[in-house]
Amino acid sequence: MLISDPARLRRRTAPTVWSPLEYSCHVRDVLLVQRERVLTARRVEIPIAEPMGRDERVEHAGYADEQPEDVSRQLWDAASLFAHALDRLSDEDWERRLVYGYPERAERTLRWVAVHTLHELRHHLGDIRRQL
């Protein structure tokens, strides 16, 4: 899907709506950030999950300038890395906690992090599909 029409992938349907390419970069980064949060929670007792700066990343990381082919490959890699981190969790690890700031600041389990991440991925896939 990401490499079919680069111009279409870079087009925003409104100034405040990310392009499909920008959403794809965001999803990649969410997977990488969530993986790091899972790994941190396995070694630190109740770490604080710092905000990833989702809105700032669009400009700071130059999402609109990235190559769709690269982002497609990176998405696959990020999803594989995140899944691998989850696959390695023991029954006890799934109940490990971290302080998560969304939707409100609270202690969350790694089980919640996994489910929340899946929810976010589905939501952003819908964002991408609506624009394509």
N, CA, C and O atoms as CSV, one atom per row, in Angstrom:
chain,resi,resn,atom,element,x,y,z
A,1,MET,N,N,0.830,-1.191,0.000
A,1,MET,CA,C,0.000,0.000,0.000
A,1,MET,C,C,0.872,1.252,0.000
A,1,MET,O,O,0.538,2.230,-0.669
A,2,LEU,N,N,1.976,1.241,0.733
A,2,LEU,CA,C,2.761,2.457,0.901
A,2,LEU,C,C,3.537,2.882,-0.331
A,2,LEU,O,O,3.890,4.056,-0.446
A,3,ILE,N,N,3.811,1.996,-1.236
A,3,ILE,CA,C,4.679,2.363,-2.343
A,3,ILE,C,C,3.941,2.564,-3.660
A,3,ILE,O,O,4.579,2.783,-4.690
A,4,SER,N,N,2.626,2.495,-3.654
A,4,SER,CA,C,1.863,2.542,-4.892
A,4,SER,C,C,1.900,3.894,-5.599
A,4,SER,O,O,2.047,3.939,-6.821
A,5,ASP,N,N,1.772,4.981,-4.871
A,5,ASP,CA,C,1.721,6.315,-5.469
A,5,ASP,C,C,2.300,7.327,-4.485
A,5,ASP,O,O,1.570,7.876,-3.660
A,6,PRO,N,N,3.612,7.577,-4.565
A,6,PRO,CA,C,4.264,8.445,-3.578
A,6,PRO,C,C,3.626,9.836,-3.436
A,6,PRO,O,O,3.545,10.358,-2.325
A,7,ALA,N,N,3.182,10.431,-4.519
A,7,ALA,CA,C,2.563,11.761,-4.422
A,7,ALA,C,C,1.271,11.697,-3.613
A,7,ALA,O,O,0.997,12.574,-2.794
A,8,ARG,N,N,0.492,10.666,-3.847
A,8,ARG,CA,C,-0.760,10.486,-3.109
A,8,ARG,C,C,-0.491,10.218,-1.629
A,8,ARG,O,O,-1.247,10.655,-0.760
A,9,LEU,N,N,0.578,9.505,-1.358
A,9,LEU,CA,C,0.924,9.180,0.022
A,9,LEU,C,C,1.378,10.404,0.805
A,9,LEU,O,O,1.250,10.438,2.029
A,10,ARG,N,N,1.904,11.405,0.117
A,10,ARG,CA,C,2.414,12.608,0.778
A,10,ARG,C,C,1.351,13.695,0.929
A,10,ARG,O,O,1.576,14.689,1.619
A,11,ARG,N,N,0.208,13.513,0.296
A,11,ARG,CA,C,-0.829,14.547,0.268
A,11,ARG,C,C,-1.665,14.533,1.546
A,11,ARG,O,O,-2.164,13.495,1.980
A,12,ARG,N,N,-1.798,15.713,2.128
A,12,ARG,CA,C,-2.680,15.902,3.288
A,12,ARG,C,C,-4.051,16.332,2.775
A,12,ARG,O,O,-4.149,17.186,1.894
A,13,THR,N,N,-5.093,15.746,3.320
A,13,THR,CA,C,-6.449,16.113,2.902
A,13,THR,C,C,-6.913,17.396,3.576
A,13,THR,O,O,-7.890,18.011,3.148
A,14,ALA,N,N,-6.215,17.796,4.626
A,14,ALA,CA,C,-6.474,19.055,5.334
A,14,ALA,C,C,-5.172,19.435,6.035
A,14,ALA,O,O,-4.359,18.564,6.342
A,15,PRO,N,N,-4.969,20.717,6.287
A,15,PRO,CA,C,-3.704,21.143,6.895
A,15,PRO,C,C,-3.391,20.487,8.241
A,15,PRO,O,O,-2.223,20.308,8.586
A,16,THR,N,N,-4.415,20.133,8.992
A,16,THR,CA,C,-4.198,19.547,10.319
A,16,THR,C,C,-4.298,18.024,10.327
A,16,THR,O,O,-4.256,17.403,11.390
A,17,VAL,N,N,-4.430,17.425,9.151
A,17,VAL,CA,C,-4.530,15.965,9.041
A,17,VAL,C,C,-3.243,15.454,8.399
A,17,VAL,O,O,-2.849,15.914,7.327
A,18,TRP,N,N,-2.599,14.512,9.056
A,18,TRP,CA,C,-1.373,13.953,8.500
A,18,TRP,C,C,-1.653,13.212,7.209
A,18,TRP,O,O,-2.749,12.692,7.001
A,19,SER,N,N,-0.654,13.167,6.346
A,19,SER,CA,C,-0.740,12.380,5.116
A,19,SER,C,C,-0.625,10.894,5.467
A,19,SER,O,O,-0.194,10.547,6.567
A,20,PRO,N,N,-1.010,10.015,4.531
A,20,PRO,CA,C,-0.822,8.583,4.787
A,20,PRO,C,C,0.635,8.224,5.102
A,20,PRO,O,O,0.890,7.361,5.942
A,21,LEU,N,N,1.578,8.870,4.443
A,21,LEU,CA,C,2.985,8.603,4.723
A,21,LEU,C,C,3.346,9.046,6.139
A,21,LEU,O,O,4.054,8.336,6.854
A,22,GLU,N,N,2.862,10.215,6.541
A,22,GLU,CA,C,3.142,10.701,7.894
A,22,GLU,C,C,2.525,9.784,8.949
A,22,GLU,O,O,3.155,9.498,9.966
A,23,TYR,N,N,1.295,9.322,8.712
A,23,TYR,CA,C,0.680,8.370,9.640
A,23,TYR,C,C,1.488,7.076,9.701
A,23,TYR,O,O,1.647,6.492,10.772
A,24,SER,N,N,1.990,6.635,8.570
A,24,SER,CA,C,2.778,5.404,8.540
A,24,SER,C,C,4.075,5.556,9.334
A,24,SER,O,O,4.481,4.642,10.051
A,25,CYS,N,N,4.716,6.706,9.202
A,25,CYS,CA,C,5.921,6.976,9.995
A,25,CYS,C,C,5.586,6.998,11.483
A,25,CYS,O,O,6.339,6.487,12.312
A,26,HIS,N,N,4.448,7.595,11.803
A,26,HIS,CA,C,4.023,7.649,13.204
A,26,HIS,C,C,3.797,6.232,13.749
A,26,HIS,O,O,4.228,5.922,14.860
A,27,VAL,N,N,3.140,5.392,12.992
A,27,VAL,CA,C,2.887,4.016,13.432
A,27,VAL,C,C,4.211,3.283,13.647
A,27,VAL,O,O,4.376,2.570,14.636
A,28,ARG,N,N,5.138,3.459,12.733
A,28,ARG,CA,C,6.472,2.852,12.892
A,28,ARG,C,C,7.097,3.284,14.219
A,28,ARG,O,O,7.600,2.462,14.985
A,29,ASP,N,N,7.052,4.596,14.471
A,29,ASP,CA,C,7.668,5.115,15.688
A,29,ASP,C,C,6.923,4.679,16.946
A,29,ASP,O,O,7.543,4.434,17.981
A,30,VAL,N,N,5.602,4.581,16.863
A,30,VAL,CA,C,4.831,4.067,18.006
A,30,VAL,C,C,5.305,2.665,18.353
A,30,VAL,O,O,5.536,2.357,19.522
A,31,LEU,N,N,5.451,1.817,17.348
A,31,LEU,CA,C,5.894,0.440,17.596
A,31,LEU,C,C,7.278,0.408,18.239
A,31,LEU,O,O,7.520,-0.381,19.152
A,32,LEU,N,N,8.176,1.250,17.773
A,32,LEU,CA,C,9.525,1.285,18.335
A,32,LEU,C,C,9.522,1.826,19.762
A,32,LEU,O,O,10.210,1.291,20.631
A,33,VAL,N,N,8.756,2.877,20.005
A,33,VAL,CA,C,8.671,3.458,21.348
A,33,VAL,C,C,8.031,2.470,22.312
A,33,VAL,O,O,8.507,2.296,23.434
A,34,GLN,N,N,6.961,1.828,21.881
A,34,GLN,CA,C,6.290,0.869,22.759
A,34,GLN,C,C,7.199,-0.320,23.073
A,34,GLN,O,O,7.186,-0.834,24.192
A,35,ARG,N,N,7.972,-0.749,22.107
A,35,ARG,CA,C,8.934,-1.831,22.357
A,35,ARG,C,C,9.910,-1.417,23.448
A,35,ARG,O,O,10.179,-2.186,24.371
A,36,GLU,N,N,10.437,-0.213,23.347
A,36,GLU,CA,C,11.375,0.261,24.361
A,36,GLU,C,C,10.717,0.362,25.734
A,36,GLU,O,O,11.352,0.089,26.752
A,37,ARG,N,N,9.455,0.751,25.761
A,37,ARG,CA,C,8.733,0.820,27.034
A,37,ARG,C,C,8.578,-0.565,27.652
A,37,ARG,O,O,8.724,-0.733,28.863
A,38,VAL,N,N,8.283,-1.541,26.822
A,38,VAL,CA,C,8.153,-2.920,27.316
A,38,VAL,C,C,9.494,-3.399,27.866
A,38,VAL,O,O,9.556,-3.964,28.958
A,39,LEU,N,N,10.558,-3.174,27.113
A,39,LEU,CA,C,11.875,-3.622,27.558
A,39,LEU,C,C,12.299,-2.908,28.845
A,39,LEU,O,O,12.892,-3.523,29.732
A,40,THR,N,N,11.999,-1.630,28.943
A,40,THR,CA,C,12.343,-0.879,30.148
A,40,THR,C,C,11.574,-1.402,31.353
A,40,THR,O,O,12.135,-1.540,32.440
A,41,ALA,N,N,10.292,-1.692,31.162
A,41,ALA,CA,C,9.469,-2.183,32.275
A,41,ALA,C,C,9.926,-3.550,32.760
A,41,ALA,O,O,9.629,-3.933,33.892
A,42,ARG,N,N,10.633,-4.281,31.934
A,42,ARG,CA,C,11.154,-5.583,32.363
A,42,ARG,C,C,12.390,-5.446,33.245
A,42,ARG,O,O,12.722,-6.363,33.996
A,43,ARG,N,N,13.067,-4.315,33.159
A,43,ARG,CA,C,14.308,-4.175,33.937
A,43,ARG,C,C,14.248,-3.102,35.015
A,43,ARG,O,O,15.101,-3.069,35.902
A,44,VAL,N,N,13.239,-2.212,34.949
A,44,VAL,CA,C,13.108,-1.129,35.922
A,44,VAL,C,C,11.760,-1.272,36.615
A,44,VAL,O,O,10.746,-1.534,35.967
A,45,GLU,N,N,11.753,-1.103,37.900
A,45,GLU,CA,C,10.504,-1.214,38.659
A,45,GLU,C,C,9.655,0.043,38.449
A,45,GLU,O,O,10.035,1.134,38.873
A,46,ILE,N,N,8.516,-0.118,37.797
A,46,ILE,CA,C,7.537,0.933,37.516
A,46,ILE,C,C,8.188,2.186,36.914
A,46,ILE,O,O,8.190,3.249,37.534
A,47,PRO,N,N,8.741,2.051,35.700
A,47,PRO,CA,C,9.322,3.219,35.031
A,47,PRO,C,C,8.238,4.193,34.566
A,47,PRO,O,O,7.055,3.853,34.524
A,48,ILE,N,N,8.653,5.378,34.226
A,48,ILE,CA,C,7.739,6.382,33.680
A,48,ILE,C,C,7.909,6.399,32.167
A,48,ILE,O,O,9.014,6.602,31.664
A,49,ALA,N,N,6.817,6.186,31.445
A,49,ALA,CA,C,6.825,6.229,29.987
A,49,ALA,C,C,6.711,7.693,29.564
A,49,ALA,O,O,5.628,8.277,29.594
A,50,GLU,N,N,7.821,8.265,29.177
A,50,GLU,CA,C,7.820,9.663,28.762
A,50,GLU,C,C,7.062,9.809,27.449
A,50,GLU,O,O,7.102,8.907,26.612
A,51,PRO,N,N,6.372,10.933,27.255
A,51,PRO,CA,C,5.661,11.148,25.992
A,51,PRO,C,C,6.628,11.085,24.806
A,51,PRO,O,O,7.775,11.521,24.905
A,52,MET,N,N,6.157,10.545,23.702
A,52,MET,CA,C,7.013,10.384,22.531
A,52,MET,C,C,7.095,11.636,21.670
A,52,MET,O,O,7.889,11.683,20.730
A,53,GLY,N,N,6.292,12.650,21.971
A,53,GLY,CA,C,6.323,13.868,21.160
A,53,GLY,C,C,5.745,13.635,19.776
A,53,GLY,O,O,6.338,14.013,18.766
A,54,ARG,N,N,4.590,13.012,19.748
A,54,ARG,CA,C,4.014,12.581,18.463
A,54,ARG,C,C,3.870,13.715,17.470
A,54,ARG,O,O,4.229,13.548,16.304
A,55,ASP,N,N,3.362,14.854,17.884
A,55,ASP,CA,C,3.152,15.956,16.942
A,55,ASP,C,C,4.469,16.587,16.506
A,55,ASP,O,O,4.622,16.962,15.343
A,56,GLU,N,N,5.407,16.706,17.418
A,56,GLU,CA,C,6.699,17.298,17.077
A,56,GLU,C,C,7.496,16.410,16.125
A,56,GLU,O,O,8.240,16.911,15.282
A,57,ARG,N,N,7.343,15.109,16.256
A,57,ARG,CA,C,8.102,14.171,15.414
A,57,ARG,C,C,7.804,14.350,13.928
A,57,ARG,O,O,8.682,14.145,13.089
A,58,VAL,N,N,6.584,14.727,13.603
A,58,VAL,CA,C,6.220,14.866,12.189
A,58,VAL,C,C,7.188,15.824,11.499
A,58,VAL,O,O,7.701,15.537,10.417
A,59,GLU,N,N,7.426,16.959,12.139
A,59,GLU,CA,C,8.347,17.940,11.561
A,59,GLU,C,C,9.801,17.607,11.891
A,59,GLU,O,O,10.654,17.604,11.004
A,60,HIS,N,N,10.085,17.329,13.158
A,60,HIS,CA,C,11.471,17.118,13.576
A,60,HIS,C,C,12.124,15.954,12.843
A,60,HIS,O,O,13.297,16.034,12.477
A,61,ALA,N,N,11.390,14.891,12.627
A,61,ALA,CA,C,11.946,13.715,11.949
A,61,ALA,C,C,11.748,13.776,10.432
A,61,ALA,O,O,12.256,12.922,9.705
A,62,GLY,N,N,11.010,14.785,9.954
A,62,GLY,CA,C,10.818,14.931,8.509
A,62,GLY,C,C,10.007,13.814,7.887
A,62,GLY,O,O,10.356,13.300,6.824
A,63,TYR,N,N,8.927,13.438,8.548
A,63,TYR,CA,C,8.097,12.340,8.044
A,63,TYR,C,C,7.709,12.512,6.570
A,63,TYR,O,O,7.743,11.545,5.809
A,64,ALA,N,N,7.346,13.713,6.166
A,64,ALA,CA,C,6.866,13.935,4.791
A,64,ALA,C,C,7.964,13.729,3.749
A,64,ALA,O,O,7.672,13.530,2.570
A,65,ASP,N,N,9.211,13.776,4.176
A,65,ASP,CA,C,10.334,13.623,3.246
A,65,ASP,C,C,10.854,12.197,3.161
A,65,ASP,O,O,11.743,11.906,2.361
A,66,GLU,N,N,10.309,11.312,3.977
A,66,GLU,CA,C,10.803,9.933,3.962
A,66,GLU,C,C,10.350,9.203,2.707
A,66,GLU,O,O,9.356,9.569,2.081
A,67,GLN,N,N,11.086,8.179,2.358
A,67,GLN,CA,C,10.774,7.397,1.162
A,67,GLN,C,C,9.788,6.282,1.518
A,67,GLN,O,O,10.036,5.511,2.445
A,68,PRO,N,N,8.676,6.192,0.791
A,68,PRO,CA,C,7.670,5.167,1.105
A,68,PRO,C,C,8.225,3.748,1.179
A,68,PRO,O,O,7.816,2.964,2.035
A,69,GLU,N,N,9.159,3.413,0.281
A,69,GLU,CA,C,9.734,2.070,0.296
A,69,GLU,C,C,10.467,1.808,1.610
A,69,GLU,O,O,10.374,0.722,2.181
A,70,ASP,N,N,11.196,2.818,2.076
A,70,ASP,CA,C,11.920,2.676,3.336
A,70,ASP,C,C,10.953,2.532,4.510
A,70,ASP,O,O,11.143,1.685,5.383
A,71,VAL,N,N,9.917,3.365,4.520
A,71,VAL,CA,C,8.953,3.333,5.614
A,71,VAL,C,C,8.227,1.996,5.640
A,71,VAL,O,O,7.964,1.453,6.713
A,72,SER,N,N,7.906,1.468,4.486
A,72,SER,CA,C,7.239,0.164,4.421
A,72,SER,C,C,8.107,-0.914,5.062
A,72,SER,O,O,7.624,-1.711,5.866
A,73,ARG,N,N,9.368,-0.935,4.708
A,73,ARG,CA,C,10.296,-1.920,5.286
A,73,ARG,C,C,10.467,-1.694,6.785
A,73,ARG,O,O,10.483,-2.648,7.562
A,74,GLN,N,N,10.592,-0.440,7.187
A,74,GLN,CA,C,10.783,-0.109,8.604
A,74,GLN,C,C,9.553,-0.468,9.434
A,74,GLN,O,O,9.675,-0.892,10.583
A,75,LEU,N,N,8.376,-0.298,8.851
A,75,LEU,CA,C,7.146,-0.691,9.543
A,75,LEU,C,C,7.159,-2.187,9.845
A,75,LEU,O,O,6.841,-2.614,10.955
A,76,TRP,N,N,7.527,-2.963,8.850
A,76,TRP,CA,C,7.605,-4.410,9.028
A,76,TRP,C,C,8.599,-4.751,10.134
A,76,TRP,O,O,8.316,-5.565,11.013
A,77,ASP,N,N,9.762,-4.119,10.075
A,77,ASP,CA,C,10.789,-4.376,11.081
A,77,ASP,C,C,10.320,-3.962,12.476
A,77,ASP,O,O,10.518,-4.704,13.438
A,78,ALA,N,N,9.704,-2.793,12.595
A,78,ALA,CA,C,9.236,-2.305,13.894
A,78,ALA,C,C,8.164,-3.225,14.461
A,78,ALA,O,O,8.172,-3.523,15.655
A,79,ALA,N,N,7.244,-3.677,13.618
A,79,ALA,CA,C,6.195,-4.588,14.075
A,79,ALA,C,C,6.804,-5.912,14.536
A,79,ALA,O,O,6.378,-6.480,15.542
A,80,SER,N,N,7.792,-6.394,13.803
A,80,SER,CA,C,8.461,-7.643,14.183
A,80,SER,C,C,9.201,-7.497,15.507
A,80,SER,O,O,9.147,-8.395,16.347
A,81,LEU,N,N,9.884,-6.386,15.697
A,81,LEU,CA,C,10.608,-6.147,16.949
A,81,LEU,C,C,9.652,-6.045,18.134
A,81,LEU,O,O,9.917,-6.601,19.200
A,82,PHE,N,N,8.548,-5.341,17.948
A,82,PHE,CA,C,7.573,-5.204,19.023
A,82,PHE,C,C,6.960,-6.564,19.357
A,82,PHE,O,O,6.849,-6.932,20.526
A,83,ALA,N,N,6.565,-7.302,18.327
A,83,ALA,CA,C,5.976,-8.631,18.547
A,83,ALA,C,C,6.966,-9.561,19.250
A,83,ALA,O,O,6.582,-10.331,20.130
A,84,HIS,N,N,8.221,-9.490,18.866
A,84,HIS,CA,C,9.240,-10.330,19.496
A,84,HIS,C,C,9.378,-9.984,20.985
A,84,HIS,O,O,9.503,-10.878,21.821
A,85,ALA,N,N,9.355,-8.699,21.308
A,85,ALA,CA,C,9.437,-8.289,22.720
A,85,ALA,C,C,8.246,-8.830,23.505
A,85,ALA,O,O,8.399,-9.278,24.642
A,86,LEU,N,N,7.063,-8.790,22.900
A,86,LEU,CA,C,5.873,-9.319,23.578
A,86,LEU,C,C,5.936,-10.835,23.709
A,86,LEU,O,O,5.553,-11.390,24.739
A,87,ASP,N,N,6.419,-11.503,22.666
A,87,ASP,CA,C,6.533,-12.967,22.704
A,87,ASP,C,C,7.425,-13.460,23.837
A,87,ASP,O,O,7.249,-14.575,24.328
A,88,ARG,N,N,8.364,-12.648,24.244
A,88,ARG,CA,C,9.323,-13.048,25.271
A,88,ARG,C,C,8.833,-12.776,26.686
A,88,ARG,O,O,9.529,-13.104,27.647
A,89,LEU,N,N,7.643,-12.181,26.838
A,89,LEU,CA,C,7.118,-11.891,28.166
A,89,LEU,C,C,6.625,-13.171,28.845
A,89,LEU,O,O,5.926,-13.986,28.243
A,90,SER,N,N,7.004,-13.323,30.098
A,90,SER,CA,C,6.484,-14.431,30.896
A,90,SER,C,C,5.109,-14.023,31.438
A,90,SER,O,O,4.692,-12.874,31.292
A,91,ASP,N,N,4.420,-14.965,32.057
A,91,ASP,CA,C,3.126,-14.644,32.671
A,91,ASP,C,C,3.279,-13.508,33.677
A,91,ASP,O,O,2.425,-12.625,33.748
A,92,GLU,N,N,4.347,-13.526,34.445
A,92,GLU,CA,C,4.590,-12.470,35.435
A,92,GLU,C,C,4.900,-11.132,34.766
A,92,GLU,O,O,4.465,-10.079,35.232
A,93,ASP,N,N,5.657,-11.184,33.665
A,93,ASP,CA,C,6.026,-9.949,32.958
A,93,ASP,C,C,4.802,-9.187,32.457
A,93,ASP,O,O,4.789,-7.956,32.476
A,94,TRP,N,N,3.786,-9.898,32.015
A,94,TRP,CA,C,2.587,-9.242,31.493
A,94,TRP,C,C,1.940,-8.346,32.555
A,94,TRP,O,O,1.218,-7.406,32.222
A,95,GLU,N,N,2.199,-8.635,33.812
A,95,GLU,CA,C,1.618,-7.843,34.902
A,95,GLU,C,C,2.572,-6.763,35.423
A,95,GLU,O,O,2.220,-6.004,36.326
A,96,ARG,N,N,3.770,-6.699,34.856
A,96,ARG,CA,C,4.690,-5.628,35.253
A,96,ARG,C,C,4.052,-4.291,34.898
A,96,ARG,O,O,3.249,-4.199,33.969
A,97,ARG,N,N,4.415,-3.268,35.640
A,97,ARG,CA,C,3.751,-1.969,35.495
A,97,ARG,C,C,4.720,-0.875,35.076
A,97,ARG,O,O,5.929,-0.949,35.298
A,98,LEU,N,N,4.127,0.148,34.457
A,98,LEU,CA,C,4.828,1.382,34.169
A,98,LEU,C,C,3.831,2.519,34.314
A,98,LEU,O,O,2.620,2.298,34.268
A,99,VAL,N,N,4.325,3.716,34.487
A,99,VAL,CA,C,3.457,4.889,34.562
A,99,VAL,C,C,3.278,5.393,33.143
A,99,VAL,O,O,4.244,5.744,32.466
A,100,TYR,N,N,2.032,5.423,32.704
A,100,TYR,CA,C,1.695,5.788,31.325
A,100,TYR,C,C,0.823,7.034,31.376
A,100,TYR,O,O,-0.089,7.115,32.199
A,101,GLY,N,N,1.089,7.997,30.516
A,101,GLY,CA,C,0.405,9.285,30.580
A,101,GLY,C,C,-0.879,9.410,29.798
A,101,GLY,O,O,-1.508,10.468,29.829
A,102,TYR,N,N,-1.295,8.368,29.096
A,102,TYR,CA,C,-2.495,8.465,28.259
A,102,TYR,C,C,-3.432,7.310,28.566
A,102,TYR,O,O,-2.947,6.196,28.760
A,103,PRO,N,N,-4.711,7.501,28.620
A,103,PRO,CA,C,-5.467,8.755,28.471
A,103,PRO,C,C,-5.346,9.674,29.678
A,103,PRO,O,O,-5.555,10.882,29.564
A,104,GLU,N,N,-5.009,9.107,30.837
A,104,GLU,CA,C,-4.641,9.933,31.982
A,104,GLU,C,C,-3.447,9.242,32.635
A,104,GLU,O,O,-3.245,8.039,32.470
A,105,ARG,N,N,-2.679,9.999,33.360
A,105,ARG,CA,C,-1.479,9.442,33.993
A,105,ARG,C,C,-1.892,8.395,35.032
A,105,ARG,O,O,-2.608,8.687,35.989
A,106,ALA,N,N,-1.414,7.162,34.808
A,106,ALA,CA,C,-1.760,6.061,35.709
A,106,ALA,C,C,-0.770,4.922,35.512
A,106,ALA,O,O,-0.093,4.836,34.487
A,107,GLU,N,N,-0.698,4.056,36.505
A,107,GLU,CA,C,0.091,2.839,36.347
A,107,GLU,C,C,-0.689,1.885,35.454
A,107,GLU,O,O,-1.889,1.678,35.636
A,108,ARG,N,N,0.010,1.314,34.492
A,108,ARG,CA,C,-0.596,0.370,33.540
A,108,ARG,C,C,0.267,-0.888,33.473
A,108,ARG,O,O,1.476,-0.836,33.698
A,109,THR,N,N,-0.359,-1.999,33.167
A,109,THR,CA,C,0.391,-3.242,32.989
A,109,THR,C,C,0.910,-3.332,31.558
A,109,THR,O,O,0.449,-2.619,30.667
A,110,LEU,N,N,1.870,-4.213,31.360
A,110,LEU,CA,C,2.349,-4.441,29.996
A,110,LEU,C,C,1.248,-5.061,29.136
A,110,LEU,O,O,1.234,-4.884,27.918
A,111,ARG,N,N,0.343,-5.775,29.760
A,111,ARG,CA,C,-0.816,-6.297,29.023
A,111,ARG,C,C,-1.621,-5.124,28.451
A,111,ARG,O,O,-2.025,-5.155,27.289
A,112,TRP,N,N,-1.852,-4.095,29.267
A,112,TRP,CA,C,-2.574,-2.911,28.817
A,112,TRP,C,C,-1.799,-2.230,27.690
A,112,TRP,O,O,-2.397,-1.793,26.707
A,113,VAL,N,N,-0.481,-2.135,27.822
A,113,VAL,CA,C,0.338,-1.496,26.783
A,113,VAL,C,C,0.162,-2.223,25.453
A,113,VAL,O,O,0.018,-1.586,24.410
A,114,ALA,N,N,0.174,-3.549,25.488
A,114,ALA,CA,C,0.014,-4.331,24.258
A,114,ALA,C,C,-1.352,-4.082,23.623
A,114,ALA,O,O,-1.447,-3.851,22.417
A,115,VAL,N,N,-2.404,-4.130,24.433
A,115,VAL,CA,C,-3.765,-3.924,23.914
A,115,VAL,C,C,-3.928,-2.495,23.412
A,115,VAL,O,O,-4.518,-2.271,22.355
A,116,HIS,N,N,-3.412,-1.531,24.161
A,116,HIS,CA,C,-3.504,-0.128,23.759
A,116,HIS,C,C,-2.762,0.107,22.435
A,116,HIS,O,O,-3.241,0.843,21.573
A,117,THR,N,N,-1.608,-0.515,22.283
A,117,THR,CA,C,-0.836,-0.366,21.047
A,117,THR,C,C,-1.619,-0.920,19.857
A,117,THR,O,O,-1.674,-0.290,18.801
A,118,LEU,N,N,-2.212,-2.072,20.022
A,118,LEU,CA,C,-3.040,-2.648,18.953
A,118,LEU,C,C,-4.194,-1.708,18.601
A,118,LEU,O,O,-4.492,-1.505,17.424
A,119,HIS,N,N,-4.835,-1.142,19.607
A,119,HIS,CA,C,-5.916,-0.180,19.377
A,119,HIS,C,C,-5.412,1.004,18.547
A,119,HIS,O,O,-6.063,1.419,17.588
A,120,GLU,N,N,-4.257,1.540,18.920
A,120,GLU,CA,C,-3.690,2.679,18.189
A,120,GLU,C,C,-3.374,2.311,16.744
A,120,GLU,O,O,-3.632,3.101,15.835
A,121,LEU,N,N,-2.823,1.131,16.524
A,121,LEU,CA,C,-2.491,0.705,15.165
A,121,LEU,C,C,-3.742,0.586,14.306
A,121,LEU,O,O,-3.751,1.021,13.155
A,122,ARG,N,N,-4.787,0.003,14.857
A,122,ARG,CA,C,-6.051,-0.117,14.111
A,122,ARG,C,C,-6.629,1.263,13.798
A,122,ARG,O,O,-7.107,1.514,12.692
A,123,HIS,N,N,-6.576,2.143,14.781
A,123,HIS,CA,C,-7.091,3.507,14.598
A,123,HIS,C,C,-6.342,4.215,13.463
A,123,HIS,O,O,-6.967,4.829,12.598
A,124,HIS,N,N,-5.019,4.134,13.461
A,124,HIS,CA,C,-4.235,4.829,12.438
A,124,HIS,C,C,-4.335,4.150,11.078
A,124,HIS,O,O,-4.226,4.823,10.053
A,125,LEU,N,N,-4.536,2.864,11.043
A,125,LEU,CA,C,-4.788,2.201,9.756
A,125,LEU,C,C,-6.077,2.751,9.149
A,125,LEU,O,O,-6.160,2.959,7.938
A,126,GLY,N,N,-7.073,2.984,9.988
A,126,GLY,CA,C,-8.306,3.616,9.506
A,126,GLY,C,C,-8.058,5.025,8.999
A,126,GLY,O,O,-8.626,5.428,7.984
A,127,ASP,N,N,-7.214,5.779,9.695
A,127,ASP,CA,C,-6.858,7.132,9.239
A,127,ASP,C,C,-6.233,7.081,7.849
A,127,ASP,O,O,-6.555,7.893,6.982
A,128,ILE,N,N,-5.349,6.132,7.651
A,128,ILE,CA,C,-4.670,5.987,6.345
A,128,ILE,C,C,-5.667,5.577,5.272
A,128,ILE,O,O,-5.689,6.166,4.191
A,129,ARG,N,N,-6.481,4.590,5.552
A,129,ARG,CA,C,-7.442,4.094,4.556
A,129,ARG,C,C,-8.435,5.183,4.132
A,129,ARG,O,O,-8.799,5.267,2.959
A,130,ARG,N,N,-8.870,6.013,5.084
A,130,ARG,CA,C,-9.816,7.084,4.726
A,130,ARG,C,C,-9.219,8.052,3.722
A,130,ARG,O,O,-9.943,8.616,2.901
A,131,GLN,N,N,-7.938,8.250,3.776
A,131,GLN,CA,C,-7.299,9.194,2.857
A,131,GLN,C,C,-6.957,8.572,1.503
A,131,GLN,O,O,-6.830,9.278,0.502
A,132,LEU,N,N,-6.811,7.263,1.481
A,132,LEU,CA,C,-6.468,6.605,0.223
A,132,LEU,C,C,-7.717,6.163,-0.511
A,132,LEU,O,O,-7.625,5.588,-1.595
